[in-house]
Amino acid sequence: MFVRDAALSGDWDSGYELANACRRAYLRLVTGAYVGWGKLELAEWLTGPYRELTVAEEWLEAPPSLAIGNDTAPASVLDARVANVLQAMRTDVLVVMNELMTPEGVSAFTKLAHDTGLVAVGGFSVVPRARPRMTLVDRALSLVAVDAITRPEDYEHSLFLCERCKQPVFDVASRERGVCRTHVSGINSL
């Protein structure tokens, strides 16, 4: 089982602290996909926030089509492939997050996350897992799963997709309006 040694040994003060770090990491990725991240930004996310939250060995064996430095395709073709992978990941993650806004969705996703190995039980909580050749969608969903399993009420009561910026937002007060605090005036845009 490939789980982060530090997460299992208790480097995180609580399951909530780990869930917060997972939330920050996957929201950064989802937002990055929206604003046009490329190969460099994705690589930095995978080797930074994602790696810190997941496994100790063999954590980042990218598929050959995304292997950094192993592609002989022109840069523009590779950039387009990375953009397509990021956009597809974002779409899939947002579909799952939309389902998590109901108790039934959280329950079904929790079972799926355990059954498919997106998470592992570690010490105080669940921890995100990574496997060689894991898709970017599954890598993001492993982080979502830790957060949703730890704090299902946040998904059921405060999560929404802002109508203006199309970003996932956790804010009970803004959920009723359907727009985040940045866009409540109708003036700002992302």
Secondary structure, DSSP 8 states (H G I E B T S, - for coil): --B-HHHHHT-SSSHHHHHHHHHHHHHHHHHHHHHT--HHHHHHHIIIIIHHHS-SSS-----GGG-TT---S-HHHHHHHHHHHHHHHHHHHHHHHHHTTSHHHHHHHHHHHHHTTSEEEETTEEEEB--TT--HHHHHHHHHHHHHHH-HHHHHHTEEE-TTT--EEE-HHHHHHTS-GGGTTS----
